[in-house]
Amino acid sequence: MNEYQPPLADIVFALEHVVGYPDIASLPGFEHADLDTVVELLEQCGEFMSEAVAPTNQPGDIQGSRLQPDGTVLTPDGFKEVYQQYVDAGWGSVPLPEEFGGGGFPRTVGLVIQELMTSANMAFSLCPLLTQGAIEALLHYGSDELKQRFLPQMVSGEWTGTMNLTEPQAGSDVGALTTRAVKNDDGTYAITGQKIFITYGDHDMADQIVHLVLARTPGAPVGTRGISCFIVPKFLVNDDGSLGERNAVETVSLEHKMGIHASPTCVLSYENATGYLIGEENRGMRIMFVMMNSARLGVGVQGLAVAERAYQQSLSYAQDRRQGVAIGATESSSAIIDFPDVRRMLLTQRASISALRYLTLLDAVYVDRSTNDPDPSVRARAEEIVGILTPICKSYGTDLGNELSSLALQIQGGMGFIEETGAAQHVRDVRIAAIYEGTNGIQAADLVGRKLGIRGGASILEFISTMREIEGALDAAGEDFASIRQELGRQFAALEEATNWMLRTGPSDPNAVLSGSTPYLRMWGLCTSAWMLARAALAAAATGDEESAQTQLVLARFHAEQILPACASLLGPATAGSTDLFALDAHQLSGSARKVRR
């Protein structure tokens, strides 16, 4: 089974009982997005994604996107038609401003739509994801003229957007880019340079592609301080809004990738292409972070979404595949779901996916609070929490996407390793998510380098204290919750110890803190996941729904007893410092280069 069933019951439970969506719907500007309306909308969206988008996933992977001799790119058969249906239905515009034709729904609702679309077809979903990032940048920094010229068609999805950051010599070091932007007499800029890894840099699904390009103006400061951001459309736009002549941007080649074959990853060449400055010169990094932060939460959702699709397939296989005889079985063969180790793998997936869904939705809820809460102090605190949660969601979410998809393949054994079943595609597709939009190591560096020190560390310590408030509620909930309470208490203490070490050590030895940043972020992922599952278990118990209460309790207890304990084991790596990491030179690291001594 390689079909996709939208997990709407799980999503609605998360919105209503775990992350507090009804409170978001009561904020100014979101009154039209009450829970009942959202549930109806998501039911329709889930139907579209499962029936229209999901069937394109495996065929699209097999066919891939293709570069034509004339330099244009064709997406796999059916993509163009399904994308037009997506635009006609208005799914991409749901969380975008009404001023430019959007639905004005909260970001939280948009994130659910993204999960459904990504589970249906990750490669397809990348085009709307990149467009949303470009829209966010224009909304924050674009002039009124640029907004009116480009945003209505981008919000509707008729035009798509890209982010052009990376260059062959630069990679993640954006400050090393060399693309030039020379101002023309008419106030536009002539953009010249090459960009690589440009997702949907060219395609046949929309008539116009709006590239957001980072470049340097003459005499700009070196490094990131001298970067500016420009709109460089595929076609110039006439004064009446119609498309004019082709701009001087060409697709040089398509990358041959491990996965997401249906998504065209382009090498683009700009030769005196016409560009329009966004904001001011040398402010490109600030604009880039608007795009990146919008996309980073979305990429975390990719880990969740692909893991969900892979889990559904592995569960179906485990129910159908008969092999061996389970203990206590009365038949000659048993479904492999009856064997303990298969159960362990399935429950690991189920609990981790639920935790990731709660965590990413919580992040989105705080995004909505940071923009729409009438209280400035609430908005400011929400923005701080978004800063903490986003690198965790991106990094931990995509790490788990890799691990859980691999578990799903493991359950299917040799058949999972065969491409025709589709299990291998999930493993291949999700692998990129830990790499792009800032590698997971960069996310960890962001957590300890930028977010940890906010208000002298008070911001992150306050968040730990907020999580620890659940211990009292678990105590009061009775014996069934005792092991969850005990393990959470131990692991929160380990997280606090690591955090205090980071705060003490960072000012005098930043390399030591960076050396432990990845295991430290993993500690955060484990603790926040267990915290959210515990919240869900308590909430389900209060609903009076016995089946839901049992399910959520088992998921929270399994995670607390069998997954969460790994947190304390990471305290050593998180606080080990950098001495051993730099103790060996390159020659010593290459053991094969050593001479044999006798």
Residue, then its C-alpha position, 0 to 999 in steps of 0.5 A: m500500500n502506497e496510498y495516503q490517508p490524511p490524518l485529520a483526526d490527529i490534526v484536529f485533536a492537536l489543534e483543539h486540545v494540545v496547541g490551543y488553536p481556539d485561542i488563536a482564532s479569537l485574536p484580531g484578524f482571525e475571527h473568520a478562522d474558527l475551529d469549525t470552519v478550519v476543520e471543514l476547510l482541512e477536510q476538503c484540503g485533505e481530500f484534494m491532496s490524497e486524490a489529486v496530488a498523492p497519485t503523482n508522487q511515485p510516477g513523478d519520482i520515476q520520470g523526474s523533471r527534464l531540461q529541454p534543448d531550448g533551456t526550458v524545464l518540463t515537470p513530470d506528467g500531470f504536475k502542471e495540471v494538478y498545480q493548476q487545480y491547486v491554484d484554482a482551489g486557492w490552497g496556497s493563498v489560505p494563510l496569506p494577507e487578504e489585501f493581496g487576495g489571500g484568505g487571511f487565515p493563521r499561519t497555523v492553518g497554512l502549516v497543516i495544509q503544508e503537511l498534507m501537501t508534503s505527505a502527498n508529494m514532497a517534490f510537488s510541495l516545494c514549489p509553493l513552499l519557496t513561493q511563500g518564502a518569497i512572499e514573506a520577504l516582499l511583505h516585510y521589505g518590498s515597496d508598495e510598487l513592488k508589492q502591487r506588481f508582484l504579490p497578487q499573482m504570487v499569492s494566488g499561485e499564478w506566479t511562483g517564487t524562488m530564493n537564489l542564495t547559493e553559489p558554487q564557491a559559497g555554499s552555506d557561507v552566503g557572505a562569500l557570494t560574488t553575483r554583481a548588481v550594477k545600478n542602471d540609469d532608470g533605477t533598476y539593477a543589472i544582475t550578473g552571476q551564477k546561482i546553484f541549487i535553485t529549487y523550481g528555478d525553472h518549470d512549466m507549471a506557471d507562466q512567471i517565476v519571481h526570483l529573489v536574488l542576493a547580490r553585491t553592489p559596487g563598493a559594498p562591504v565585504g562579507t554578509r554586510g555587503i549583500s543586497c536582495f533583488i527581484v529578478p523576474k523570469f519575464l519583465v512585467n509591463d505597466d499594465g501587469s501583463l508579461g513582457e520580454r524574457n529577462a536575461v536569466e537562463t537554466v544552465s543545467l539540472e542537478h542529478k539528485m539522490g531524491i526529490h527527482a520531480s522537483p527541478t533543482c536548477v543552476l541559473s545564470y544571470e547576464n545583466a538581467t534586470g533586477y529591482l532592489i528590495g528595501e535598501e542596499n546592503r540589507g539583503m541578509r535581513i531580508m534573507f532571514v525572513m525568507m529562511n525563517s519562514a521556510r525553516l519551520g516548513v522544512g521541519v514539517q517535511g520531516l514530519a510529513v514524509a515520516e507520516r507517509a512512510y509510517q502509513q505504508s509500513l503499518s499497512y505492510a505489517q498488518d498484511r505481511r505474514q511470516g513466522v509464528a508469534i508467541g501465543a499464535t494459534e494459526s500457522s503464520s502470523a502478521i508481522i505486526d504481532f512481533p514485539d520488535v515490529r511493534r517497537m518500530l511502529l510505536t516509535q514512529r507513531a509517538s515521534i510523529s505525534a510529538l513532531r506534529y504538536l511541536t511544529l503546530l505549537d511553533a506556528v501558534y506562537v508565530d500567529r501570536s507574535t503577529n496578531d496578539p494585541d498585547p505588545s509584551v505577548r507578541a515580544r515573548a511569542e517572538e522569542i519562543v519562535g526563535i527557540l522552537t524554529p531551529i529545534c523543529k527544523s533540525y530535530g524534525t528533519d533528523l527524525g524524518n530520516e530516522l523514522s522513514s528508515l524505520a518504516l523501510q526496515i519494517q518492510g524488509g527486503m521489499g522496502f529496499i525494492e524501489e517499486t514499493g515506494a518505501a525507498q523513495h521516502v528515505r531518498d526524498v527526506r534526506i535533503a531536508a536536514i541539509y537545505e535551508g541551513t544544515n542542521g549543524i547551522q540550526a544548532a549553532d543558531l540555537v546556542g549562538r543567537k537564541l541562548g543568550i537572549r536577555g542573558g539566558a533568561s529567555i531560554l531558562e523561562f521556557i524550561s520553567t514553563m515546560r516544568e510546570i507540567e510536572g505538577a499536573l502529571d502528579a495530580a493525574g494519578e498513577d498512570f502518569a507517574s513514570i511520565r512525571q518521573e522521567l520528564g523531571r530527570q530529563f528536564a534537570a539534564l537539559e537545565e544542567a546543559t543549558n547552564w553550562m552553555l551559558r557559563t562557557g559560551p562567553s569565554d570559550p564559544n568553540a566549546v559551546l559550538s562543539g556541543s551544540t548538536p547533541y544539545l539541540r537533540m536534548w531539546g528535541l527529546c524534551t519538548s517532544a515528551w512535554m507535548l506528548a504529556r500535554a496531549a495525554l492530559a488533554a485527552a484524559a479530560t475529554g472523556d473519550e476513553e479511546s483517545a485517552q488510552t492512545q495518548l497515554v500510551l504514546a506519552r508513556f512509551h516516549a517517556e520510558q523508551i525514547l526520552p531517556a536518551c536525553a541525559s546520555l547526551l549531557g556528556p557530548a553536549t558539555a565535552g568541549s572542543t579539545d578532542l575535536f581538534a586534537l588530531d590533525a588531518h593526517q592523523l584523522s586519515g588512519s589509512a595514511r599511517k605507516v605500519r609499524r612492527 
